[in-house]
Amino acid sequence: MVEQSPAELEKPSPILDDAPHILVVDDDERIRSLLASYLGVNGFRVTQAEDGASARLRLQGLAFDCIVLDVMMPGESGFDVAEAIRASSDVPILMLTARSEPEHRIRGLELGVDDYVPKPFEPRELVLRIQNILRRRATTKVKEGEVKFGPFSFDLRRNELKRGDELIKLTDKEREVLREFAVSGGELLAREDLAKLGGYENERAVDVQINRLRQKIEADPANPAYLQTVRGKGYVLYLD
């Protein structure tokens, strides 16, 4: 039911600790495995669940950036699972189904589903749709004027960093760097681009600012949880 090209699975992208985490929920083990393989090749972290009960268990212990949810499952349907998830979470949901009737798509959208893909589908299209969902979600966060990571929040209107109600003091350079990460919506920022944006003479100056910022937002600056290094490329701020 999933169309794929074996050649597309030959060169996997490295999966980073801060890569988007996808929960695939489908009772068909073959489809789950194919999706997990293809999403993994494209740089996503993937967790699998075979039904609604398993999905809820995964959701209790892990945070996901998107859920790929099949509609036709024995017992509890994907609609039931989506409704239960929406009662307590706004995590993006992309539904997969062999049913292409408009009333089923409408029902999914009424439940708050973000996208709807009928089977059979091209895995590449699924990846693009997930990327679009994550991009829209990141853009929405930025437009709301505040981004959050762990116990911290950064107000883009005031350029203020807070831990709960506590205001964290920043230098002008630290504030500029943090703002660039906030506006990026969780995307990777190259060292050379940060150097240009900050007017630094060399990229080493960027590393210095990153280290200073980590001293203020990381419990262990040597092993950062939020502002992470992507070796050979740059840095990324992992947003909630």
N, C-alpha and C positions, 0 to 999 in steps of 0.2 A: 504493500500500500504506500510505501515511500519510495520515490524515484531517486536514485543516487548514482553517482559516477564513482567507481572504485578509485580512479585517478585522483579524485578530490580528497582521498584519505591518506595520500602518500606522504605529505609534508606537514605534519602537525605543527601548529604554532605553540610556543612555550606558554604554559598556563601559569599565570602569576597568582600569588596569594590574594591579591586584591582584584582578580578578574571577576566579572559578573558571575554570580552563582545562580544557576537555573535548576528548578525542580521539575522533573519530567514525570507526569502521572499518567500511566496508561496500563491497562491490564494485559496488553499484548507484549510479551517479553521481547520478541523480535524487534518491534518498533521502538521500544524503550532503549534497547541496545544500540540500534542504528542511530537514533537521535543522540544518545550519549556520546557515541563515537564521533559523529559529525560535529556536534557542538564542541566537543573537546578539541577536535582538529582546528576549530576556529577560535580557540582561546578562551572558551567558557569553562568554568567549573560546573560539574553536573552531579546532581543527586537524583536517584530514581525512587519511585514509589509505584506499587502495583494497584493500589486502590485508594479510596478516600480515607480510610482509617490509617493507612500507612502514611499518606500525605500529611495528615494532621500530626502524627507523631514526629515527622521530620520538621514540621513547622514549629513545634514546641521547643526543639533543641537547636535549630539553625535559622539563620537569616538568609532570605533569598531575594534576588533582584528581579526575578520573573518566574512565573509558573506556567509551564506548558501542560495543558490539562485536556485529556480526552473526554468526550461527552459520553460515548457508549461504553459503559463499564457495568459488569454485573452487580446487582445490589444497588449501591448508591451511585447515581449518575453524576456526570461532571457538573451538571447544573446544580445538583444538591451540594456538591463539594464547593463550587464557586460561591454559592449563597452563604454557606457556613464560613468560608474564608472572609468574605466581605463584611460579615458581622463584626469582625474585630481587626481587620487589616486592609490596607489599600495597596498591597503588593500587586504589581501588574500581572494580569492573567491573559494568556493567549490560549484560546480553545481550539482543539483539533477534533474534527468529526467527519464521518462519512455522510452525514446529513447536510445537505446544502439548501434545504428549504428556507425561504425567508423568515418563516415564523420561528425557526430554531435560532437563526442568527439574531433576530430581534430579542428573543428571550435572553440570550446570552448577554447582549448589550444592556438590556434592562437590569440585569444582575450586577452590572458594573464591570463586565469583561472589557479588556482593552482592545482585543483584536480577535479575529475568528478566521481560521484557515480550514477549508474542506480537504478531505483526503480524496485521491492521492495528491501529494504536494511535492514540490522540489525542495530538498533540504536547504539549498542556497536561499530560496525565497523565505523560508522559515527564519534563517539567520538574519536576513535583512529586516524582516518584520520585528524580530526581537531587538535588533539594534535601534530601529526606529522608535520602539516603545521606550527603551532606556534613554534615548536621546530626548524624547518628549518629556519624560519624567524629570530628567536633569534640568532641562530648560524651564520647566514649571517651577522647580525649586528656586532657580535663580530669579525668575520673575517675581516670586513672592517676596524677594528682598532679604531672605535669610537662608543660610545653609547650615547644616548640622553635621557634626562628626563626633561620635562618642558623647561625652558630657559637654562638649563645646558647641557654641553657635556663633556664627559671624554675620553681623548685620551689614548688608551691602549699602544700605542708605546712610548709615552712620559710620561705617568702617570700624565697627567695634567688635571685639572678641570677648565672649563671656563664657565662663564655666558656671553653669547654673545662673545665679544672680550676681556672681562675682565678676567684675570687669577686669580683664587681663590687660596690663599695660604693654603696648607695642611701640617700637620705634617706627619712624616713618617708612623706612625700608622694609621692615618686617610686615607692616601693614600693606604695603604695595604688593609684596610677594604673596601674602595670604589672599589678598583680593583677586589676584590673577588665578589662583587655584580655585577660589570660590566661583568665579565667573565661568571657569572652564567646565563646571558641572561634573567633576570627577574624571575628566579626560587627562591623558598624559600630556605634560608640558616639557618640551625639550629644553635642555640646559642653554643652548644657544639662543632660543627664543626668549627665555627668561632674562638672559644677559642683555639682549637688545631692548626688551621692554623696560628693564631697570636702568639702562644706560651704563651698564658695567663695562669696564675695559676688557675683562676676560671672564671666562666661565667659572674660574676658581672663586670669584667674588660671589657668585650665585650659591656655590656650595657653602660658603661661610654664612650667608643669610639663612639658608635652609637649616644649618646646624643650630643657629641661634633661635630660630623659630621652633625647632624641635625641643629645645630646652624648656619652652613654655607650654607645649601642648602634648608632650609625650611623657608617660610615666618612666619609660626607659629609652632615652634618646638614641642609645646605641642599637636598639631593636625596636624601631618605630612601628606603631600600630596604625597610624593615620597617614602621616606624610612619608611615603615610601619611595625608595630609589628603584628605578627600572634600569638595570645595569646597561650602560652603553647608550642610553636614550635620554633619560631625564628623571622627572619626578612626577608623582601623582598623589593627590590628596583624596583619600578614600572617604567619601561622604555617605551618610546614612540614607 
